[in-house]
Amino acid sequence: MIVGRIAELWRHPVKSMEGERVERAPLGVNGLLGDRVWAVRDEERGGIRGAKKIAALMTCKARYADEPSAAMIPAPEITLPGGERLRADAPDAAVRLSSALGHKVTLWPLQPASDLAHYQRGAPDHEDVLTELRAIFGRDADEPLPDFSQFPPEIMQYESPPGTYFDVHPLNLLTDATLRRLQTIAPTSVIDVRRFRPNLVIETGGEGFVEAGWTGRQLRIGSTRIDVGHPCPRCVMITHGFADVPRDSGLMRTVVREANQNVGSYATVAQPGEIRVGDPVELI
């Protein structure tokens, strides 16, 4: 059954930085080629970090000046908040990025999954575990935290599944129906797709949180097939301000109350291939 079409494809070369829209991309077991293949390491508290901890990362943008291929993924170009540009592998990249963020970091391409020390979690900001988790997920004291049993167990010890810079799984999908629903229930919020950092935006013409109904199902898109996993519990990142998107802590209150904490769904790749904007999306 055809349930929609691919309206937008997004890849984010550097974890937590604003990404770029593409018209087509190879899709493999690690998601869209070139997605989240660089990240920053916190040189103050240790660990690979995203905007859950260093919010200013979302004020930077990353793109590829040269298209990545299976043979080579070039270092991305980073645009700093002031408009300066640098390559992620430039000798002075870490110094310039640290200055822009106000936080000492280094830039790292993906390391082998066997390098467990690279992916080890850094020091927490709070001694109390619940306080730390509420800060990460942007939850008030009376709001529930996500059900952590749905996550891969390794992310309790590592910042991401070793060998990747994904929070949980390699794909995140979002429907136009969900974006419309959020705008209806949060009329004063700026519901911008960039807040939610999906890889696939699917135009369905439906109503409500459509993708939540695809949990456990498979989608055929172009020459690929993806397995839709559990809905994506949202963290503090969706409240951060960046570019022309304002800070909005109230959006999290709406998502927790009206959307059961979730916006979009995680997915994994069952059959690699190529995916393009305009491809029909078939629910198998």
C-alpha positions as CSV (number, residue, x, y, z in Angstrom):
1,M,0.0,0.0,0.0
2,I,1.4,3.4,-1.0
3,V,1.3,5.7,2.0
4,G,3.2,8.7,0.7
5,R,6.3,9.9,-1.0
6,I,9.7,11.2,0.0
7,A,9.4,15.0,0.3
8,E,12.8,15.8,1.8
9,L,16.1,14.0,2.4
10,W,18.5,15.3,5.0
11,R,22.0,14.3,6.0
12,H,24.0,15.8,8.8
13,P,27.8,15.4,8.2
14,V,28.7,16.5,11.7
15,K,26.6,15.3,14.7
16,S,24.3,18.0,16.1
17,M,25.2,20.6,13.5
18,E,22.6,21.8,11.0
19,G,22.7,19.5,8.0
20,E,21.9,19.8,4.3
21,R,19.1,18.7,2.0
22,V,19.9,16.4,-0.9
23,E,17.9,15.1,-3.8
24,R,19.3,11.6,-3.7
25,A,21.6,9.5,-1.7
26,P,22.9,5.9,-1.3
27,L,21.3,4.2,1.7
28,G,23.3,1.5,3.5
29,V,23.2,-0.2,6.9
30,N,24.7,2.9,8.4
31,G,22.0,5.2,7.0
32,L,22.4,7.8,4.3
33,L,25.9,7.9,3.0
34,G,27.8,10.7,4.8
35,D,25.4,11.2,7.6
36,R,26.9,11.8,11.0
37,V,30.4,10.7,10.2
38,W,32.1,13.5,12.2
39,A,31.5,14.6,15.7
40,V,33.1,16.7,18.4
41,R,34.8,15.4,21.5
42,D,34.4,17.4,24.7
43,E,37.9,18.1,25.9
44,E,36.7,19.5,29.2
45,R,34.5,16.6,30.5
46,G,35.4,13.9,28.0
47,G,33.3,11.9,25.5
48,I,31.8,12.5,22.1
49,R,29.2,15.2,22.6
50,G,26.1,16.5,20.8
51,A,23.8,19.5,21.4
52,K,22.2,17.8,24.4
53,K,25.4,19.0,26.2
54,I,26.8,21.7,23.9
55,A,23.8,23.5,22.6
56,A,25.8,25.9,20.5
57,L,26.7,23.1,18.1
58,M,23.3,23.7,16.5
59,T,24.3,27.2,15.5
60,C,26.9,25.7,13.2
61,K,26.2,24.2,9.8
62,A,28.0,21.3,8.0
63,R,27.9,20.4,4.3
64,Y,30.0,18.5,1.7
65,A,31.8,20.7,-0.8
66,D,32.4,17.4,-2.7
67,E,29.8,14.7,-2.9
68,P,30.7,11.6,-0.8
69,S,31.1,8.3,-2.4
70,A,31.5,4.7,-1.2
71,A,35.2,5.0,-2.1
72,M,35.7,8.3,-0.1
73,I,33.8,10.5,2.2
74,P,35.5,13.9,2.2
75,A,35.9,16.1,5.3
76,P,32.8,18.3,5.5
77,E,32.9,22.1,5.4
78,I,31.7,23.8,8.6
79,T,30.1,27.2,8.7
80,L,30.5,28.9,12.1
81,P,27.8,31.2,13.6
82,G,29.7,34.3,12.4
83,G,29.8,33.0,8.8
84,E,33.5,31.8,8.8
85,R,34.1,28.5,7.0
86,L,36.5,25.8,7.7
87,R,37.1,22.1,6.8
88,A,36.7,19.7,9.6
89,D,40.2,18.3,9.0
90,A,41.9,21.7,8.9
91,P,44.9,22.0,11.3
92,D,43.2,24.9,13.2
93,A,39.6,23.5,13.0
94,A,39.4,22.5,16.7
95,V,40.8,25.8,17.9
96,R,38.4,27.9,15.7
97,L,35.4,25.7,16.6
98,S,36.2,25.8,20.3
99,S,36.3,29.6,20.2
100,A,33.0,29.8,18.4
101,L,31.3,27.4,20.9
102,G,32.9,28.8,24.0
103,H,33.9,25.2,24.9
104,K,37.1,23.3,24.2
105,V,36.4,20.5,21.7
106,T,38.2,18.5,19.1
107,L,36.8,17.2,15.8
108,W,36.8,13.5,15.0
109,P,35.8,11.3,12.0
110,L,34.2,8.0,12.8
111,Q,36.6,5.6,14.6
112,P,36.4,1.8,14.5
113,A,33.8,0.1,16.6
114,S,36.7,-1.7,18.4
115,D,38.0,1.6,19.8
116,L,35.6,1.5,22.8
117,A,37.5,4.2,24.7
118,H,36.6,6.7,21.9
119,Y,32.9,6.1,22.4
120,Q,32.9,5.9,26.2
121,R,30.6,8.3,28.0
122,G,32.1,11.5,29.4
123,A,31.7,12.8,32.9
124,P,28.1,13.8,33.8
125,D,27.2,17.4,34.6
126,H,25.2,16.3,37.7
127,E,26.0,13.8,40.4
128,D,22.4,12.8,40.7
129,V,21.3,10.5,37.8
130,L,17.7,11.7,37.6
131,T,18.9,15.3,37.5
132,E,21.3,14.5,34.7
133,L,18.6,12.6,32.7
134,R,16.0,15.4,33.1
135,A,18.6,17.9,31.9
136,I,19.4,15.8,28.8
137,F,15.7,15.2,27.9
138,G,14.5,18.6,28.9
139,R,11.9,17.2,31.3
140,D,10.3,19.0,34.2
141,A,10.2,17.3,37.6
142,D,6.6,16.1,37.1
143,E,7.1,14.8,33.6
144,P,8.0,11.2,32.7
145,L,11.4,10.2,31.3
146,P,11.5,7.9,28.2
147,D,11.3,4.1,28.6
148,F,15.1,3.3,28.4
149,S,14.4,-0.4,27.9
150,Q,13.6,0.3,24.2
151,F,17.2,1.6,23.6
152,P,20.2,-0.6,22.7
153,P,21.9,-1.5,26.0
154,E,25.3,-0.2,24.8
155,I,24.2,3.4,24.9
156,M,24.1,3.2,28.7
157,Q,27.8,2.9,28.6
158,Y,28.8,4.6,25.4
159,E,27.7,8.0,23.9
160,S,26.5,6.2,20.8
161,P,26.6,2.6,19.5
162,P,30.3,2.0,18.9
163,G,31.3,2.6,15.3
164,T,28.6,5.2,14.8
165,Y,27.7,8.7,15.9
166,F,23.9,8.0,16.0
167,D,22.1,8.5,19.2
168,V,20.3,5.2,18.8
169,H,19.6,4.0,15.2
170,P,20.9,5.1,11.8
171,L,17.6,6.6,10.4
172,N,15.0,9.0,11.7
173,L,11.8,9.5,9.7
174,L,9.1,12.1,10.1
175,T,5.9,12.8,8.3
176,D,4.3,16.0,7.2
177,A,1.2,14.9,9.2
178,T,3.2,15.0,12.4
179,L,4.5,18.5,11.6
180,R,1.0,19.8,10.9
181,R,-0.3,18.2,14.1
182,L,2.4,19.8,16.2
183,Q,1.7,23.2,14.7
184,T,-2.0,22.7,15.5
185,I,-1.4,21.8,19.1
186,A,1.5,24.3,19.6
187,P,0.2,27.3,17.6
188,T,2.7,29.8,19.1
189,S,5.7,27.5,18.4
190,V,7.9,27.6,15.3
191,I,7.5,24.0,14.0
192,D,10.5,23.8,11.8
193,V,11.7,20.5,10.4
194,R,15.3,21.4,11.4
195,R,14.4,21.2,15.1
196,F,13.8,17.4,14.7
197,R,16.8,16.5,12.5
198,P,15.1,13.7,10.4
199,N,16.8,11.9,7.5
200,L,13.5,11.2,5.7
201,V,10.5,13.6,5.6
202,I,7.5,11.7,4.1
203,E,4.6,13.5,2.6
204,T,1.4,11.5,3.4
205,G,-1.5,13.9,3.4
206,G,-2.6,12.1,6.5
207,E,-3.6,13.4,9.9
208,G,-2.0,13.0,13.3
209,F,1.2,11.2,14.3
210,V,1.1,8.9,11.2
211,E,4.5,7.2,11.5
212,A,3.8,6.0,15.0
213,G,1.3,3.6,13.4
214,W,4.1,2.0,11.3
215,T,6.0,0.7,14.3
216,G,7.3,-2.8,13.5
217,R,6.4,-2.6,9.9
218,Q,8.6,-2.3,6.8
219,L,8.6,0.4,4.1
220,R,9.8,0.0,0.5
221,I,11.3,3.2,-0.9
222,G,12.9,3.1,-4.3
223,S,15.3,0.1,-4.3
224,T,15.5,0.1,-0.5
225,R,13.5,-1.4,2.4
226,I,13.6,0.0,5.9
227,D,12.3,-1.4,9.2
228,V,10.4,1.1,11.2
229,G,11.4,0.8,14.9
230,H,10.0,2.6,17.9
231,P,8.9,6.2,18.0
232,C,11.6,8.7,18.9
233,P,11.5,10.2,22.4
234,R,12.6,13.8,22.1
235,C,15.4,15.5,24.1
236,V,16.2,19.0,25.0
237,M,17.6,19.7,21.5
238,I,14.2,20.4,20.0
239,T,14.0,23.4,22.3
240,H,17.3,25.1,21.4
241,G,17.3,28.2,19.3
242,F,19.5,28.4,16.1
243,A,19.6,30.3,12.9
244,D,16.1,31.8,12.5
245,V,14.5,29.3,14.9
246,P,13.9,30.7,18.4
247,R,14.5,28.9,21.7
248,D,11.2,27.3,22.8
249,S,11.2,25.3,26.1
250,G,7.4,25.2,25.9
251,L,7.5,23.0,22.9
252,M,8.8,20.2,25.1
253,R,5.8,20.6,27.4
254,T,3.5,20.1,24.4
255,V,5.4,17.1,23.0
256,V,5.4,15.3,26.4
257,R,1.7,16.1,27.1
258,E,0.2,15.7,23.6
259,A,2.6,13.3,21.7
260,N,3.6,10.9,24.5
261,Q,7.1,12.4,24.3
262,N,7.7,11.3,20.7
263,V,8.2,13.0,17.4
264,G,9.1,10.8,14.4
265,S,10.4,7.3,14.4
266,Y,13.7,5.5,14.4
267,A,14.4,3.0,11.5
268,T,17.1,0.6,10.3
269,V,18.0,-0.5,6.8
270,A,16.8,-3.9,5.8
271,Q,17.9,-3.6,2.1
272,P,20.4,-1.1,1.0
273,G,20.0,0.8,-2.3
274,E,19.4,4.4,-3.5
275,I,16.7,6.7,-2.3
276,R,15.5,9.9,-4.0
277,V,13.1,12.8,-3.3
278,G,9.8,11.9,-4.9
279,D,10.2,8.1,-4.4
280,P,6.8,6.5,-3.4
281,V,6.7,5.1,0.1
282,E,5.0,1.7,0.3
283,L,4.0,0.2,3.6
284,I,4.6,-3.6,3.3
